Amino acid sequence: MTDRGGQLYITTPTVESDVLSRPRGFRVFLKLENLQPPGSFKIRGISHLCQKAVKEKGCTHLYCASGGNAGLATAYVAQRLNLKCTVVLPESTPPFVADKLKEMGATVLIHGKVWDEANEHAQKLAQNPDAQFVPPFDHPVIWEGHGSMIKEAAEQMPSRPDVIVTCVGGGGLLNGVVIGMKSVGWQDVPIIAMETVGADCFNKSVVAGQIITLPGITSVAVCLGAKAVNEHTFRLYRDKTANIISVAVPDKEAVKACLRFADDHRFIVEPACGATLSCIYSDVIPQLQSEGRLGKVNSALVIVCGGAGVSLDLLYKWKKQFDL
């Protein structure tokens, strides 16, 4: 247990990666959000929202719909604050994630084929006055909490980066990164927002010039699996509030990046995080520079968002699936 006003996430390190920097000709800094207690950056924004709900309205029961990481963060917060917790999972969630949630004391319900259907069900359940619905990404208080990672990175890095690389699913992480960048005066630094094909609702929206809803999620990166990006995220791009460059890569590139990162840094991360890392492992940055979409890069800050929905067995399965 902890004091209900205390910080529930850890200050993660930002480390320079020699093994990634040397072959690429610029310095690569890794913000290691995979080290957060529940396994991902989600704990930052979700703990911020939940602690605020306890303080302001006496909330005693948390409800969340999640393919993994948001649910784990919510269950962790509930455990630390002695709250009840119900997590609704889509059918696509790996069984070991459900097991982890149960071990943390959460009630687990399975509903719907994709996250959107699970989310709708969780919202219906969270109607009682003592409840707090915890959206995985679509809430300004959550975005505000995520912004803390950039404030930390600004204190940990020797100078500001020339580009920030992150992934985008529903948009909560990207929104938080933009908030954090503004708070430290980095608002003009370009952001490369990575997705996988089959979970690329933001990229498709960028191409179409309007928000596009995917018919379904076909990518193995299920944690990027929102069928439509948050409206605020799309406005950040459309209104040029932030310099966001959208890139989508095949699942194979994301999984390959996960495998290489495991070899290089002894960490295993989800394909959603692999999408981010593929920007560094592949030729995305040189390609963007050749197209005139990105200037000179002397240093890059890479958000290693982590992810608990991964195991050695799953990595091996994906390795075989994509013939890597």
Buried (B, 14 or more C-beta within 10 A) or exposed (E): EEEBEEEBBEEBEBBBBEEBBEEBEBBBBBBBBBBBEBBBBBBBBBBBBBBBBBEEEEBBBBBBBBBBBBBBBBBBBBBBBEBBBBBBBBEBBBEBBBEBBEEBBBBBBEBBEBBBBBBEBBBEBBEEEEBBBBBBBBBBBBBBBBBBBBBBBBEBBEEBBBBBBBBBBBBBBBBBBBBBBBBBEBEEBBBBBBBBBBBBBBBBBBEEEEBBEBEEBEBBBBBBBBBBBBEBBBEBBBEEEBBBBBBBBBBBBBBBBBBBBBEBBEBBBBBBBBBBBBBBBBEBBEEBBEEEEBEEBEBBBBBBBBBBBBEEEBBEEBBEEBEE
